[in-house]
Amino acid sequence: MSSDLVLFWNTLGGPAQGVVLLLGLMSLASVAVVVERGTGLWIARRDTERFVPLAQAALKSGILAEIVPLAEKCSLSPEAEMVQRSGIDLEATDLAEWEANRRLLLARWSVDRHLASLNLDLRRGLPIIGTIAATAPFVGLLGTVLGIIRAFDSLGRMGGGLAGVSQGIAEALITTALGLFVAIPATWAYNFMTSKVDGSVFRARRFSTFFLEALAATGGASTRRILSRETEHVPGALRLSRTEVRSDINVTPLVDVVLVLLIIFMVVMPAPQAALQLSISRVVRSEAGNRQEKKDRVFVRVNAVNQVYLNDKEVPPGSLKGELESTFKGKTGEPLFFEADPAADYPRVIGILDEVSAAGVENIAIVSREKGRAPRSPSP
């Protein structure tokens, strides 16, 4: 298997090897970001599921001091980190109303800053995955173009034939497939990670509301009024926290395949090497009173029931060649006038023309009658 890969790598051109290496690095980068972000989000979700239910129960009971040791045990939870960074003393009790107001404002500012930084922190590395998902098909297109250039170069040096351009076509198809192989998982990972980040930010924001309401409950009426005014304030980072899912159709791979198919079509269906010499018989109209009868004219006619007539004589199937050889003996260059009824079978007409050619007749004139005129055998 390794020897096959080495042989395959050696058959690639230098530009194609560069494209493959670039796509490999892009794939490794996306995998590294996915593993790092996936692990971080999983750990954060695990600590959140441990911390939030217990913290909400303590806040409902009005025992704020109990959530401090919980936050220390589940420090990787965004909600626990929010409590630790609030900068307030949760163990203080029997605060005056102005002290409760001060603690609520300080907690509110700390929570807003934490949510803004949380949104940016959870999205760390996601722009890399999004960039890879968007640009990998174009890198594959670059490889396709380079492969087509190599195919045209081989076509010009070696002439037509699929064997001469197969290497360039193979490079084009391989780079196209690798581009899709890198872009498709990156797009899936980007959309999945984005939805997980949006969910984490939403849960942290919901807990922050519950946390601030519990702090406001320890104060008086002025403290609750402060909370009602401040709840409408949403940091700019939170307003932009949701990211649209990547679902646009990328036509770049289609362009790749069309270009490769164009090359294959050009190779399989080459232009004719020699022109086909055709001559068109001159149309001669006979005027009344000036008809010249020529007894040496030879007519072959096929009627509607596929019967063949040589002049006025019916010719049995298979004997037309011999009859024409005897008729044209000594008549070099004389034309043969051929007429077929529109109702005659096309394969039968083609077979008769083959017999005419086999008899050595080179000058054939096709007789075409005006519509409505019945065919008439020539006068001897």
C-alpha positions, 0 to 999 in steps of 0.5 A, a space after each residue: 500500500 505504501 509503495 502504491 502511494 509513493 508511486 502515485 505521488 511520484 507520478 504527480 507533477 510539481 504543481 499538483 503535489 503543491 496543491 495536494 500538500 496545501 489541501 493536506 495542511 488545511 485538513 490537518 488545521 481544521 481537524 486540530 481546531 475541531 478537536 480543540 474546540 470540541 473538547 473545550 465545549 464538551 468539558 464546559 457543558 459537563 461542568 455546566 450541567 453540574 453547576 447550574 442546577 445546584 446554583 439555581 437552587 441556592 439562589 432560589 433559597 437566598 443562600 448566595 454563599 453556597 454557590 462560591 464553593 460550587 463555582 470553585 469545583 466547576 471552574 470550567 463552566 462559563 456560568 461558574 466563571 461568571 460568578 467568580 469574575 463578578 467581583 462581589 462578596 456573595 457571603 456578605 449579608 444584611 447589607 444596606 440598600 445602597 450597598 446592595 445597589 452598589 453590589 448589583 451594579 458591579 455584578 451587572 458590569 462584570 457579567 456583561 464583560 464576561 458574556 462579551 469575552 465568553 462569546 469571543 473565547 468560545 468562537 476561537 478557531 472557528 474562523 479558521 474552519 470557516 475559511 477552510 470550508 470556503 476556500 478548499 473547493 477553490 484550491 481544488 479548482 486550482 489543481 484542476 486548472 493545473 491538471 488541464 494545463 498539463 493535459 493540453 501540454 501533453 496533447 500538443 506534444 504527443 498528439 491525440 489519444 487518451 493515453 497522452 492526456 490521462 495523467 493530466 486528467 487524473 491530476 485534475 480529478 484527484 485535486 478536485 476530489 481532495 478539495 471536496 474531501 477537505 471542504 465538506 467535513 469543515 463545513 459540517 464542523 463549522 455549522 456544528 460548532 457554531 450551534 454549540 457556541 450559540 447554545 453555550 452563550 444563550 445558557 450563560 446569558 439566561 443564568 446571568 439573568 437569574 443570578 442578577 435577579 437573586 442579587 436584586 432580591 437582597 436589596 430594596 425597591 431601588 435595587 429592583 428598579 435598577 435591575 429593571 432598567 439595566 435588563 434592556 442593556 445588551 452588549 454588542 458582542 451578544 447582539 452579534 453572537 449568532 452566526 448564520 449556518 453555511 448552507 450556500 451551494 458552491 458550484 466550484 466543484 461543478 466547474 471542475 468536473 465540467 472542465 475535465 469532461 471537456 478535455 475528455 470529450 476533446 480527446 475521445 472525439 478528435 477533429 477529422 484528420 482528412 476532409 471528406 470530398 463531396 461533390 454536388 451534382 448540377 441540376 439540369 431542367 429540360 425544356 419542352 420540345 428540347 428533351 434529349 434522350 440518352 439511351 446510355 443513362 443508368 438508373 437504380 430505383 428503390 420503390 416503396 416495397 424495397 424492390 430494386 430496379 436497374 433501369 426498367 428491370 427488376 434486380 433480385 436481392 444480392 445481384 445488383 453488384 454483378 449487374 452494375 459491373 456488366 453495365 458499366 464495363 467500358 464506361 469510365 466516369 459515367 454517372 449512376 442516377 439513384 432514386 429511392 422512394 420516401 417509404 423505402 426502408 433506410 437500412 435497405 437503401 444504405 445496403 443498396 448504396 454499399 452494393 453500388 460502391 462495391 461495384 466500382 461506381 464512383 459517380 453517383 447522382 441522387 434523383 429528387 423529384 418534386 412533390 406530387 410527381 410520380 416516379 417514372 422509369 427513363 425511356 430506353 
